[in-house]
Amino acid sequence: MSLYALWLRAAPVLGALDFAGADGVQLFSAEALAALHHPPLNPDIPALIVAEGVPDLAALRCVLGNQYPDDHTLQVVRAGAAVETVPLAALPDAAGEWLALGVPPLVRPGSFERFQEVIAHLRAPEGCPWDRKQTHRSLRPYLLEEAYEVLDALDADNPDALREELGDLLLQIVLHSQIALEAGEFRMSDVLAHVIEKIIRRHPHVWGSVDVSDDQEVKVNWDRLKQAEKAENGVPASRLDGVAKALPALTQAYSYQDRAARVKFDWDAIAPVIAKVHEEIAELSAAQTATEREAETGDLLFAVVNWARWLGVDPESALRATNARFYRRFAFIEQQAAAQNRPVDDLSFDEMDALWEAAKDNGL
């Protein structure tokens, strides 16, 4: 449906909708919207969805559900400008003859555009002095901190904390983009356009004619496409270059090994992997100097990471979980010492070890 045709169908029903106080209205075809996976709508601005023919309301309800909550009230406009209000979740698969669907804005502003406005305001002359003085480099520690807090929320399996921490991480991304805009480096639209193009280009099995049998083949194709892109740009590169240098060492080792394995630089069975760990333990035990001990310790850790990879274990997550258990159990020892009115360093090792076992027995 052309924009002109959309407007001709929309104009007669606009007056029937309750869009009081709105500064604008988004106009969309129901048929086009139902064919998507996520609605291209700003949820802070009312939307008018115009029907032509009999759109797939089940699909439309599913698409809108990616942007609006189930209890979000919709206004169904029927012949004669009669309006029926229904929550999104109750929009029937067969709504009969209807002309348009009015979608009011969210009760709480929640659009990406609104968030960009908030950040741009912080950086404006009348904004916040602290935010105005930030640079890409000064924000570096906050970006890392927020990323790790997201991991903490994931480790805790806490959806509420994850929602909050993802917002804090997004704040860093949008703030960096606003700083880049002001410096004439790039806009947020450039960031999004680049990643959209890259994702589509590297998924020819979704947006093209390539067939894949499993996720491993997807990763192999991804690497090949990356190498081809670098070659086209005249950039000689290793397959390991895509692994960030600032990653935690365990994650970096795992990623290096995984990428090497994609081109079959790997053992055929797990037995040699385990043997390599024992070999590295022996070499560390035989090390004579501090330099040798440091090198052999690194080799041993690298070999253990490889063993974990073969077992399907993420070593970074495994160690974080172990660290969390250590924290809980040691805190239990401290609590028990305090209950005895004793400083924890007054306990003997045997006493602390017994409390450690008690913490384990208590499920800590």
N, C-alpha and C positions, 0 to 999 in steps of 0.2 A: 504494500500500500504506500503510495507517495505521501510526502509530507502534506501536500495540499489536500489530498483525499482524507488524510487523518484529521486535519483541521476542520474540514467540512462536517465530519461525523462527530467531532468533539465539541464544536461550538454550541450546538443546541442543548447539550447536557451539562455544560459547565455550571450554569446557574442553579442546577438542582443539587450540587455538591456543597458540602460544608467545608470550605477551605478558608475560613475566616482568618484574616491577618497574614495570609500567604503573600510573599513578594514575587512568586513565580510558580509555574506549574510545569511538570515534565510530561511529555506526550509520547506514548508508545503504542505500538500495535500488539494486541494480545497474542496473535499468531506468532509474530517474530519473537516475542518475549518467551513464550512457551517452548521455543526451540533451543533456548540457551540453557546454560548450567548455573549461571549466577546473574541476577538482574543488574543491568548497567544503570541503576537508579541511585540518586543521592537520597538517602533515607531521611534527610532533614528538610526536604522540599516535597510538597504534595506531588503525586503522580496521577495522571489520567490514562488508563489503559483502555484503548478503544477496540471493540470486537468487530470482526468481519467474518461472516460465516459462523462456524461452530468451532471455537478454539478448544484445545485439549486442556480443560480446567484442572485435571489432576496434575499435569505437567506444569501448568502455570502456578498452581499452589505450591508445588515442590520448589520451583525456581524462586518465588517470592520468599519462601521459608528460609532461604539462605541469607536474607537481608533483614527480615522482619520476624518478630516473635509470633508464636501461634495465636496469642490472644490479641494481636493487632487488629483493630476494627477496620473492615473494608466497607465501602459504600457501593452496592450493586445498583446501577441505574437501568431501569427497564422502560419499555414503551410508555409514552406519556409522561416521562420524567419522574416516574415513581421510584423512590429510593428505598432499598432494603439494606440494613446494616448487619453484617455477620463477621465474626472473628475469622481470621485467615484459616485456622485449622478446620473451621466448619464450612468453608467454601465447598459446595457439593461438586461432584464430578460432572453432573448434568444440572446446570443452573437454569435451564430453559432459555427462552429468548431474553437476551439482555443486550444493552447498547454499549455500556462502558462500565469500568470498574474504577472507583476513586480510592486512592491509597493515601491516607493522611500521613504527615511526617511522624517520625518517632517521638515519643514523649520526652525522652532524653536525647539531646543531640548526639549522634553517633556516626557521623560521616567522616570519611578520610579528608574531604575538603574542609570541613569544619575544623578538624585537627590541624591541618596546614595553616588555616587562618589564625588559630591560637598561637602556633609557633612563630608565624610571621609577625604577629603583634608583639610577642615577647622580644623579638629582635628589632622592632621599630624604634625610632627615636624616643617615643613616649613609653617604651616597653620596660623590661627589667634590666637594670645595670649589670647584673651578673650574667644573664643570658647574652647580652649585647657584646660582652668582652670575650666570649668563648671563641675558640678556633678549633679546626680539625684536630690539632695536636693536643690542645688542652682537654678536649673531651675524650681522648683515648682511654684513660683509666676508667671512665664511667661506662663506656661501651663494653669493656671487658667485664666490669663488675655486674652490669645488668645482664649480660649473657650468662654469667655464672649463677645469678639469682634465678634465671629461667630454669637452669639445670637443677637447682635446689628444689624448685617447685615440681619439676618432673620427677625427681627422685622421691619426693614426699608423696607423689600421686595425689596432689592437691589441686583440683581444677580451679578453685577460687583464687589461690595464690598464682597459678599459672596465668589466668586471665590478667591479673594485676601486673605480673612481671613482664608479660608480653607487651603490655601497654608501655611500661617503662623502657623496654628495649626499642619499641617503635618510636618513642620520643627521641631517642638518640639518633635513629636513622633519619627522621624528619628534620631534626635540628641540623645534622650534618648537611642535608640537602638544601636547607634554607641558607646556611653559611655559604655553600657552593654557589647558589643562585646570586647572592649578594656580591660574590667575588667574580661573577661572570664565568664560572667554571662549567656548570651544567644546571638543569632544572630537574625537579622531581619527575616530570614527564619524560625526560631523557633516561633517567634511571629505570622507570617502568617500561619504556619502549624497548630498551636494550635487553632487559631480562625477559620480556615477553617474546621478543624475536629469538633469543637464545633458547628458551625452553621449547618453543615450537620447532626450531631447527634441529634440536638434539633429540626430538621425539618423533622421528619419521614413521615409527610404528603406530603413532596415534594420529598425526596429521599428514601422513604420507602413505606409501605403499609397501614399506618394509615390514616383514614378518619377523617376530621374535618368539622364542619358545619359553623363555623364563626371564627372571630378573637379572640373572648373571649375564645373559646375552645382551640385555639392555645396557648394563654397565660397560661391557666390551665395546658396543656400538658407540656409547657416549664418549669413551676415550678416543676411539678412532675419529669421531667427528671433531673433537677438540684438537687433535693433532693436525687434522686437515685444515682447520681454521687458522691455526698458528702458521702452518706452512704457506697458506695463501697470503698471510700478512708478512711473510718473510722473517718470521721469528723462529729461530732454531730452539727447540724446547725438549726437555725430558718429559716422559710421562709422569714423573713425580712432581713437576713444577706446579701442578694444581693444588698440592697440599700446602696449606698455609704454614709459613715458617714460625708463626707465633702460637701454633697449636701446643697444648700440653704434650710433653714428650711421649707419653704412652699412646695418645691418640695419633700423634704424628707417625710413630713407629707402625702402628696398626694400619694406617692409611698407606704408608709406603709399601708395606708387605702386600696389602690387598691389591694395590695397583700393579705391582710386579707380578702377582699371581694371575692377573687378567691376561697377561701375555705368556702364561705358562712357566714363569720363573718361580717354580714351587716344587716341593716334593710330591710324589704320587700317593704317599700314604702317611699316616700320622706317626708311625714308629720312628723314622729318622728325626722327626721334629722333637719327640721326647728325648731321643738319644742326644740330640744337640744341646738340650737343656742340661743334661747330666755332664756332658763334655764341658760346658761353660762353667758349671759348678766346680769341676775339678781344676780348670784353669784359674779360676778365681782363688781357690784354696792354695794353689801353687804360686800365686803372684808374690813377688818379693818387694817391690817398691810401691810407693803411693801412686805413681803414674800408672803402673801395671794394674794395681788394684782398681783404680778408677775405670780404666779401659775394660777390664774383664767384668766389672760390675755392669757397665753399660751393655756389654755383649750378652751377659746373662739375662738382663731385663728384656733385651730385644728378643732373645730366644723364647722367653716366657710369654711375651706378647704374641709371638708366632704360634705357640702352643694354644693360647687362648683363642686366636683366630680360627685355628683348626677345630676347636670345640664349639665355635659359634658364640663365643663370649666376648663382649666389648670390655677390654681390660680397663679402660678409664672408668666406666660405670661400675665395674666389679670392685676396683680399688676405692672409689668414692663410697660404695656401700660398706666396704670393710672399715674405712675411716669413720663412717657414721656409727658403726657398731662399736668401734674402739672408744669413740667419744661417749656414747651412752654408758658403756661398762665402766670406763674410768670415772665418769661423773658419779656413778653408783658407789664406787669406792670412796670418793670424796664425801658423798652424803653420809655413808655409814661411819666414816671417821668423825665427821662433824657430830653425828648422833652420839658418839662416845666422848665428845668434847676433847678430841685429839686432833692435832694437825696431821694431815695425810702423810707427811714425811716422817712422822713418828711411828708409823706402822712398819713392821718388818715386811720383807718381800713375801714370806710365806702367808702372812696375814692378808696382804693385798691380793695374792694369788687366790686365796680361799674366797675372798669377796668377789674377785673376778668370776670364779666359777659359779658363785651364787647369782651374780648378775646374769650369766648365761642361763642358769636354771629358771630365772624369772622372765626369760624371753627377751632380754635386752641385747 
